């Protein structure tokens, strides 16, 4: 089977090559994203395509794929809103995704973001980089052991995040989920959302997003939150009302917000915009609010373990389709 893979960075190539030998695939990897007619036409001669986030499998590109004989359209991501699923199914593509990969990858990034905001490390190191070594009042911090941590979403990633904060000696770790989560033990206490919001000094958000859902982090959410809160969103950009975040930062209600995901992130992520104007005014404002708003360009899954998981599961999805015509990770 010949497999074409988009958005593969040089450090990821060895994982694609390693598993290609194991699955006996002929694989071509390119750093390009699927975002133009020209990038869509690159798959000529390949029956299977593996996408990553911010690849645009829209009607125009899917029509090109159909014409070129692509049969299998896979994404090595948990989200798949970059694929026009209804139209892809109409054209007969076999679709699959990666429902889970290393939860530690996301949890570690979220905890790092929280600590950077709590200890004002981005602010302090940026000053040091400019040869300013004066400690000012803004750099005064609380210790984790004096903080109540709230983890919203107690799936695999949320539970690992909670366990990390528990291991660091947080005063209390509170968790919220729409389901009753068993087996939390002494790692976290599951509570109603309103209780978590009024008590938490730190919040890490790990909830699912379905296309069309209203923002979960909105004005009402922030109004209930404890003043001086620091919060990280390493799940989906669409979970947050970005104007409400900006307002809360400017009013002082939020002391820090970190995001590894943004609404419309394709306009920024993967691009060097040094010296250029960011056209989206909300995104531009969020960038300007550094270091109270910290943005990373969707780094959550950019670890050895996560990439290994994503590639192996994607290859297995293809193998399942070829051998049985079905796949447990089919996009429905």
N, C-alpha and C positions, 0 to 999 in steps of 0.2 A: 504494500500500500504506500502510495506517495502522499505525504502530508506536508502542507504549507502552514507555517507558523508566523504570525504577525507579532510585532512589538517585543522581540527577543533581544535583550541586552547582552553584551559580551559576557558578563559574569554569569548569565543564565544558560548560555550555550552548552556548557558541559553537561547540564542536567538533561537537556533535550537529546544530546548525543548518546548519553549513557542509556537512557530508557529506549531510545530508538533501536539500539542493538538488542536489547532485551525483548522488544516486541517485533523485531524484524521489519521496521518501517524505514522507508527512504524519506528523510526529512530535510526540508529546506526552511531555514530560519532567516527572517529579515528584521531589522530594527523598525521598519516602517509600520505605522498604524493604518488600518483600513479607513481612509477618510476621503478618497477621491476616486474617480473613474480609473485613473492610472494605477492606483494601488489595488483596486479590485481586479484589474486585468492581469496582475502579476501571478495569479493562481492558475493560469493556463497550463493544462497538463496534469493538474492535481485533483484528486477526487475528494480529499478531506482537507478542511481548513480549521485551524485553531486560532481563535481570537483572544484578545485580552481586553480589559476595560478601556473605554474611549475609542475602540474600533466601532465604526458606524455601519452596522449591517442593516442599512435602510433599503427601501424598495429599489432604488436605482442600482445599488451594489448587488443586491440579491438577484436582480434580473441578469446582471452580468455573470454571476456565479452559475445561474441556471443554464445560460447559454454556453458556458465553458465546460459544463459537465460535472460541476461539484455536486456530490451527493451527501456528504456529512459536514455539518456546520457545528463546531464545538467551541465553547468558550472556557478558558481556564480560570474562570472567576465564579464567585458565588452569586453575584448579581448578573442579570442578563437583560437589563432594560436598554442596552445598546443594540439589541437585536429586535427587529420588527417580527416578533414571534408569529403572529397571526398570518402575515404574508409569507413568511418562510415556510410555515406548515402548508399553506395553500400551494406553494410551489413544490412541495414534497421533500424538503430537506429533512434529514435526520438530525435532531438537535439534542445537545447535552451540555451540562454545566458541571461545576465542581462544588457540591453543596457544603463541603467543609475542608479545611486544611489547618495546619498548625495553629491552634488557638493561642499558643504562647507568643507567636509573632505579633498579633494584634494587641494582646494584653500587655506585653512588654513595652510596646510603643505608647500605649495609653498611659501606663504608669510613669514612664519617662516624661511624657508631656506634663502630667500632673505635678511631678516633682520639680520640673523646670519652672512651672508657674508658681508653685508654692515657695520655692527658694529664689525666684527671680533670676534664674541663671542666664536666660537669654539677655536680659537687661544688663547684668553684671559683666558677662563676657563680651558683649558688644562695646561696653565702655572700656574694658581692658584692651580690646583690639584697637581702640583709638588713643591708647596710652593714658587713660584716665583711671587711676586706681583708688580714687576716693570712695569710701563706703558712705552711702547716703541713707536717709530714712526709708526710702522705698525698698531697699534691700533687706530690711528687717523681716524675719519670717517666723511662721509657726512650725513646730515639728509635727511630723506625722502622728506621733503618739498622743498629741493633743488635738487631733482632728477626728471628726466623724466622717467616714467615707461612704458615699452612696454609689451603688452599682445598679444601673437601670438596665434590665435584661439579664437574666440568669441562665442563659444558654452556656455552651461550652466556653466561649470567650469570656463572658461575664463571670463565670465561676472561677476561671483561672485568675482573672483580674482581682476578684474578691480575695482569693487565697494569697495573692502577692501582697496586697495591703494588710491582710491579717498577719502574714509573716513578718511584715515590717513593724508590727506593733501598733497599728492604728487603734485609737481609743475605742472605736466601734465601727464595724462594717455593716451597713444596712443594705438590703437588696430589695428590688422591686421587680416583679414579673407578672404578666397577666395570668400565668399558670401557677399552681401551687407546686413549688420545686422541693423535691425530697432530697435528703442526703446532704444538706448544707452543713450539718454538724455545728461546730463552734466557729466556722469560718465567717459566716454572715447570718444576720437575722432578717428574714423576709418580713417586710412591712408594707402598708399602703403607700402609694406614691406621695400623697400630701405629707405624711409623716416624714418620709425621706427628705423631701424638699425643704421642710422647715428645720431639719436637724443637720443636714450634711454641709460640711465645709469644702468637700471635694466631691465631684460627681463625674463618673465615667459612664458614658452611654453606649450600650451594646444591644440595640434592638433592631428588629427586621423592618424593612420598608417595602411596601407594595405600591406600585405605580398608581398615582391618583390619591394616595393618602395625604391628608393635611399635615403640615409640620407638627411634629411632636413637641419640639422645643419652641414654644411660642410665647407671646406676651403673658398669657395666663400662667404658664409654667414658670416663667422667670419671676412673676409677681409673687408667687408663693415661696420662692427660693430664699434661703438664708442670705442676708447681705454679706458681701465679701467673698462669695462663692468662686471657686475655680472649677472649670468644667472642661472635659474633653469629649469630642465626638470623633470616634474612629470607625463609625459604622457606615452611614450614608449621608451625603450632603443634604439630601431632600428632607432629612429629619428636622432640620433647623430652619427657622425663620431668620434669615441673616440680618434683616433690618432690625428685628427684635434683639438680636445679639449685639449689634452695634449700639443700639439705644441703651442696653443694659451696661455695656462697657463704659459708655460716655457718662452715664448717670452714677456710676460707681457701684451699682447693684452687683455686677459681675466684676470680680477683681482680675479674672483672666479667663480666656477661652482659647482652646487649642483644637485645631481641626486637621485631620488627615484627609478629609473629604469635603467637597464644596458643591453647591448647586452650580452647574455650568462649568465644572472644573476643567473640561476639555479645552476651554479657552486659555487656560494657564498652564496646566500640568504637562510636562514634557517639552516646554518651550523656554528659551532664554529671552526674557523680556527686559533685560538690563537696559536702562536708558529709554525705554519705550513707555507709551501710555497704555494702561489697562482700560479697555473700552467700557467694560461693565462697571458702572459707578459703585455698586455694592461691593464687588470684589476689590475694586481699587481702594475703597474706604477700609475694608478689612485688612488689606496689606499695609495701609498707612498707619493702622492702629498697633502695629508691632512696637514693643514687645508684649502689649497686653493681649493681643491676638497673635497666636503662633500658628503658622500654617506649614504643613509638610505636604509634599506632592504625591499623596496616596502611596506612602512607603510601607503601610502595614504588612503587606504580604511579601515585602522585599527582603526575605531572609532565606538562608540555605534550606531549612526544613520546609518552609511554606512553598517555595518554588518546586522543590522535589515532590511534594505532595500533589501540587497542581498539575505538574507535567505527567506524573505517573497515572493519576486518576483520569486525566484527559485521554491518554493513550489507552487505558483500560476501557473507557467509554466507547472509543472507536472499535476496539477489539470485540466488545460485547455486541455492538451493532452488526459488525461483519459476520460474526459467528452465529448469532441467534436472531438478528433482526430487531432486538429489543435492548433496552438499556435502563438500568435502575435509576440513572441520573438524567433521564429524558426531561427536556423542558416541555412542560404541558401547558 
